[in-house]
């Protein structure tokens, strides 16, 4: 599934503790929503709406009255609007930015924030290394000066890899001196700096959004069943050594699943016809699948021959074990 821009909305209230931000028109379940707020305020930070994963909520470098917050969610039965609250009266610029085509599960592969303890007119994106070449990079530029400055004049970069329609332009709260804008780019090439006429205490972010997959028949965990066969050569007066051959069979159940293929991430990427299980997850990394099984089998009956006749049946228990590991070579043993 390729990325596309759904829409954006903004709000610039004056001296308020509550900012109502509309959900962009056309948002569907599964769209990726970014919510960013910057403001001058007398004290305290923001509270993002329930359901948003907060990445940042902090005072900026040049002044404690300059606050910045950033969060995201995957759209699901969206209301018409959300409310962002602040600890005291604020003059914010608030933006909701929506794109389509991202992963539905664990969509954020990484993020970064650049701040400066100065009022700058050149606003570079933060230093960030893209984890997947198929990702979408969402960039935010801007910051806060003061209510007296009025702000304004933010010019966002327009690189060749800009996702069509994704630039919000300058969202300026002229009463509070907050300016912000968001763009999205479809490759790892950095889009360059934004510029602004009136210097701001900047807060420039990057979010890496994993590419989404398609709905296809995927496979559940691999079930491994160990087994063995035993045979011996029978002579006239004795039997030869027992030869035991280990083996195993493997089966998995199939199910429908909407996912993204993100190697090394917490989300297993199902690829039809390939074994792509992730069995252990820690934070944002995953170990290769190690699927093992062990089972005891009924005793093998060994015929002991004496004087040309089978006079006694001696039973001896055997057990078999096997393991399957990436890249899916198999080992088996019998004891």
SVG drawing of the C-alpha trace seen along z (x, -y; Angstrom):
<svg xmlns="http://www.w3.org/2000/svg" viewBox="-18 -43 43 115">
<polyline fill="none" stroke="black" stroke-width="0.4" points="0.0,0.0 1.4,-3.4 1.3,-6.5 -1.2,-9.4 -2.1,-12.6 -5.6,-12.6 -5.8,-16.1 -4.9,-18.5 -6.7,-20.9 -5.4,-23.7 -6.6,-25.8 -5.2,-29.1 -7.3,-30.1 -6.5,-33.1 -6.0,-32.9 -7.6,-29.5 -7.0,-26.3 -8.9,-24.2 -8.2,-24.0 -10.7,-22.1 -9.1,-20.6 -11.2,-19.0 -10.4,-15.6 -9.5,-16.2 -12.2,-15.5 -12.0,-12.1 -10.1,-10.3 -10.7,-6.6 -9.9,-3.8 -6.2,-3.0 -5.1,-6.5 -2.1,-7.8 -2.8,-11.0 -0.1,-13.4 -1.1,-16.0 1.3,-18.8 0.8,-21.9 3.2,-24.8 2.3,-27.8 3.3,-30.7 1.7,-30.1 2.2,-31.4 3.0,-28.0 2.6,-24.2 2.3,-22.1 -0.3,-20.3 -2.5,-17.3 -3.2,-15.5 -6.5,-13.7 -7.0,-10.1 -6.0,-7.6 -2.9,-9.6 0.5,-8.2 2.6,-11.2 6.1,-11.5 6.9,-14.9 5.5,-17.4 8.1,-19.9 9.3,-23.4 11.6,-24.6 15.1,-25.8 14.9,-29.6 12.0,-30.0 9.9,-27.9 6.8,-29.7 7.3,-28.1 5.7,-24.7 5.7,-22.0 3.7,-18.7 3.6,-16.0 1.6,-12.7 0.1,-10.2 -2.7,-7.6 -4.0,-5.2 -7.5,-6.4 -10.3,-4.2 -14.0,-5.3 -12.8,-8.9 -15.0,-11.6 -15.6,-15.0 -13.0,-16.7 -10.6,-16.4 -9.7,-18.8 -6.1,-19.6 -5.9,-21.2 -3.1,-23.3 -2.3,-23.9 -2.9,-27.6 -4.2,-30.1 -2.3,-29.6 -2.1,-31.1 -1.3,-27.9 -0.9,-26.8 -2.3,-23.3 -2.2,-21.0 -3.6,-17.6 -2.0,-16.0 -3.4,-12.7 -1.8,-10.3 -2.8,-7.0 -0.8,-3.9 1.1,-3.4 1.3,-0.2 -1.7,0.4 0.4,2.0 3.5,0.4 3.6,-2.2 6.2,-4.5 9.8,-3.2 11.5,-6.2 11.4,-9.9 13.6,-12.8 13.4,-16.4 15.7,-19.4 15.6,-22.4 17.8,-25.5 18.2,-27.9 18.0,-30.8 15.6,-32.6 16.4,-31.3 15.2,-32.1 16.7,-29.0 15.0,-25.8 16.8,-22.5 15.2,-19.1 16.7,-17.0 19.4,-14.5 17.8,-11.1 18.7,-7.9 15.8,-6.2 15.3,-2.5 13.4,-1.3 13.7,-2.6 10.0,-2.1 9.0,-4.4 7.3,-7.9 9.1,-10.7 6.9,-13.3 8.6,-16.6 7.5,-19.5 9.0,-22.9 8.5,-26.0 8.3,-27.3 7.4,-30.2 8.6,-33.8 6.3,-35.9 2.8,-37.4 4.4,-40.8 6.3,-39.4 3.2,-38.2 5.3,-35.6 4.6,-34.8 6.6,-34.2 7.2,-30.5 8.3,-29.0 8.4,-25.2 10.7,-23.3 9.3,-21.8 11.6,-18.9 11.1,-16.7 10.1,-13.8 7.3,-15.8 4.2,-13.7 1.7,-15.4 -0.5,-17.9 1.0,-17.2 2.4,-20.7 0.2,-22.5 1.9,-25.9 2.4,-28.4 -0.1,-27.9 0.5,-31.2 -1.2,-32.3 -0.5,-36.0 -1.7,-36.9 0.6,-34.4 3.7,-34.3 3.5,-30.6 4.2,-29.3 4.2,-25.8 4.0,-23.7 4.1,-20.0 5.2,-18.1 5.7,-14.5 8.4,-13.0 8.5,-9.6 12.2,-8.8 15.2,-9.2 16.5,-12.4 16.4,-15.2 14.1,-17.9 16.3,-20.8 15.5,-23.7 12.5,-25.8 12.9,-29.6 10.9,-32.1 10.9,-35.9 10.7,-36.3 13.1,-34.1 11.5,-31.4 12.5,-29.1 12.4,-26.1 11.0,-22.6 11.5,-20.6 10.5,-17.0 10.8,-13.9 8.6,-10.8 9.3,-7.7 6.1,-5.9 6.4,-2.3 4.8,-1.3 1.6,0.6 1.0,4.1 -2.0,5.6 -4.6,7.9 -3.5,11.4 -3.6,14.9 -0.9,15.1 0.3,17.9 0.3,18.4 3.1,20.0 4.8,23.0 4.0,26.3 6.9,28.7 6.3,32.4 9.5,34.5 9.6,38.2 11.9,41.0 12.0,44.3 14.0,47.3 15.2,50.3 17.8,53.1 19.2,55.7 18.1,59.2 20.5,62.0 20.1,65.7 21.5,65.8 21.6,62.2 20.4,58.8 22.5,55.9 22.8,52.5 19.6,50.5 19.6,47.6 17.5,44.7 16.7,41.8 15.3,38.6 12.9,36.5 10.1,34.0 7.0,32.6 5.9,28.9 2.5,27.4 1.0,24.0 -2.5,22.7 -3.5,19.9 -5.5,16.8 -6.3,13.3 -4.1,10.6 -3.5,6.9 0.1,6.2 3.3,4.5 6.6,6.2 9.1,4.6 12.1,6.9 13.6,6.7 10.7,4.9 8.1,6.0 5.5,6.5 5.9,9.8 5.9,9.3 4.0,12.1 5.1,13.0 3.0,15.7 5.1,18.9 7.9,17.8 8.5,18.5 8.5,15.0 7.6,15.7 8.8,13.4 8.8,15.3 10.5,12.9 9.9,9.2 11.8,6.7 11.1,3.0 11.3,2.3 13.5,5.2 12.8,8.9 15.0,12.0 14.8,14.5 12.3,17.1 13.4,20.2 10.6,22.8 11.3,26.1 9.4,29.1 10.2,32.3 8.2,35.4 8.6,38.9 7.5,41.7 6.3,45.2 9.1,47.7 10.7,49.3 10.5,53.0 13.9,54.6 13.8,58.3 16.7,60.2 17.5,63.4 19.0,66.5 19.8,69.6 18.0,68.5 14.8,67.7 13.3,64.6 12.8,65.7 12.4,62.4 11.2,58.8 13.3,56.1 11.8,52.7 13.9,49.6 12.4,46.0 13.5,43.5 12.7,39.8 13.2,37.4 13.8,33.6 14.2,31.1 14.4,27.4 13.8,25.1 15.7,21.8 16.1,18.9 16.9,19.2 14.9,22.3 17.5,25.1 16.4,28.1 18.3,30.2 17.0,33.3 18.3,35.8 17.4,39.0 18.5,40.3"/>
</svg>
